[in-house]
């Protein structure tokens, strides 16, 4: 965690997940909420590298764990729980930061499209 990182605990239904807000230089910068992939977590090398590059280009980043990762499981949750987690993180980010612009993205959870 860098000196500009703020650690959050975010409620997702009856669960709670870890998140890190990594600030860029400009307080009014856009925010990118970055989800890890199926085998990763918020400290995954690729997620950390992506957040670092985005901050260098002027974007705040929010990295977070999904509920299954908080439970130390390697099996992703069902899609409704994954979606609820993303929604909780985005809502928390909006409350804490009131960003003018917010983007959401991340790594693949594997599988194939239906």
SVG drawing of the C-alpha trace seen along z (x, -y; Angstrom):
<svg xmlns="http://www.w3.org/2000/svg" viewBox="-28 -18 32 41">
<polyline fill="none" stroke="black" stroke-width="0.4" points="0.0,0.0 1.4,-3.4 1.3,-6.5 -1.7,-7.7 -3.8,-4.6 -6.8,-4.5 -8.1,-1.2 -11.9,-0.6 -14.1,2.2 -17.3,2.4 -20.5,4.2 -21.9,6.6 -25.1,8.0 -24.1,10.0 -20.5,10.0 -17.7,7.4 -14.9,6.9 -11.5,5.1 -10.9,2.2 -8.1,-0.2 -8.5,-3.7 -5.3,-4.8 -5.3,-8.6 -3.9,-10.3 -2.5,-13.8 -5.7,-15.8 -8.5,-15.7 -11.1,-16.0 -9.6,-13.1 -11.9,-10.4 -12.1,-7.2 -11.5,-3.7 -13.0,-0.8 -10.9,2.2 -12.1,5.7 -9.6,8.6 -10.1,11.8 -11.1,15.3 -7.6,16.2 -6.6,12.9 -7.3,10.4 -6.8,6.7 -3.1,7.2 -2.7,9.3 0.4,8.2 -1.6,7.3 -4.3,5.3 -1.6,3.4 0.3,2.7 -2.8,1.5 -3.8,-0.8 -0.2,-2.2 -0.3,-3.1 -3.8,-4.6 -2.7,-6.8 0.4,-7.9 -2.1,-9.0 -4.2,-10.9 -6.9,-8.5 -7.8,-7.6 -8.2,-3.8 -10.3,-1.6 -9.2,2.0 -11.3,4.5 -11.7,8.2 -14.8,10.1 -16.5,12.0 -15.1,15.4 -11.6,14.0 -12.3,12.5 -13.2,16.0 -10.0,17.4 -11.8,19.4 -10.6,19.8 -14.0,20.5 -15.8,17.4 -19.2,16.6 -22.4,16.9 -23.0,13.9 -25.6,12.3 -23.2,12.1 -20.4,10.9 -22.7,8.2 -23.9,7.2 -20.2,6.8 -19.4,4.5 -22.6,2.5 -21.6,2.1 -18.1,1.0 -19.3,-1.5 -21.9,-2.9 -19.3,-3.2 -16.9,-4.9 -19.6,-7.4 -20.4,-8.2 -16.8,-8.6 -15.4,-10.5 -18.4,-12.0 -16.5,-11.7 -17.5,-13.6 -16.6,-10.5 -16.5,-6.9 -15.5,-3.9 -15.7,-0.2 -13.6,2.6 -11.4,5.5 -10.1,8.9 -12.0,11.9 -13.7,14.3 -13.1,17.0 -15.7,19.2 -17.4,18.2 -20.3,15.9 -23.7,17.5"/>
</svg>
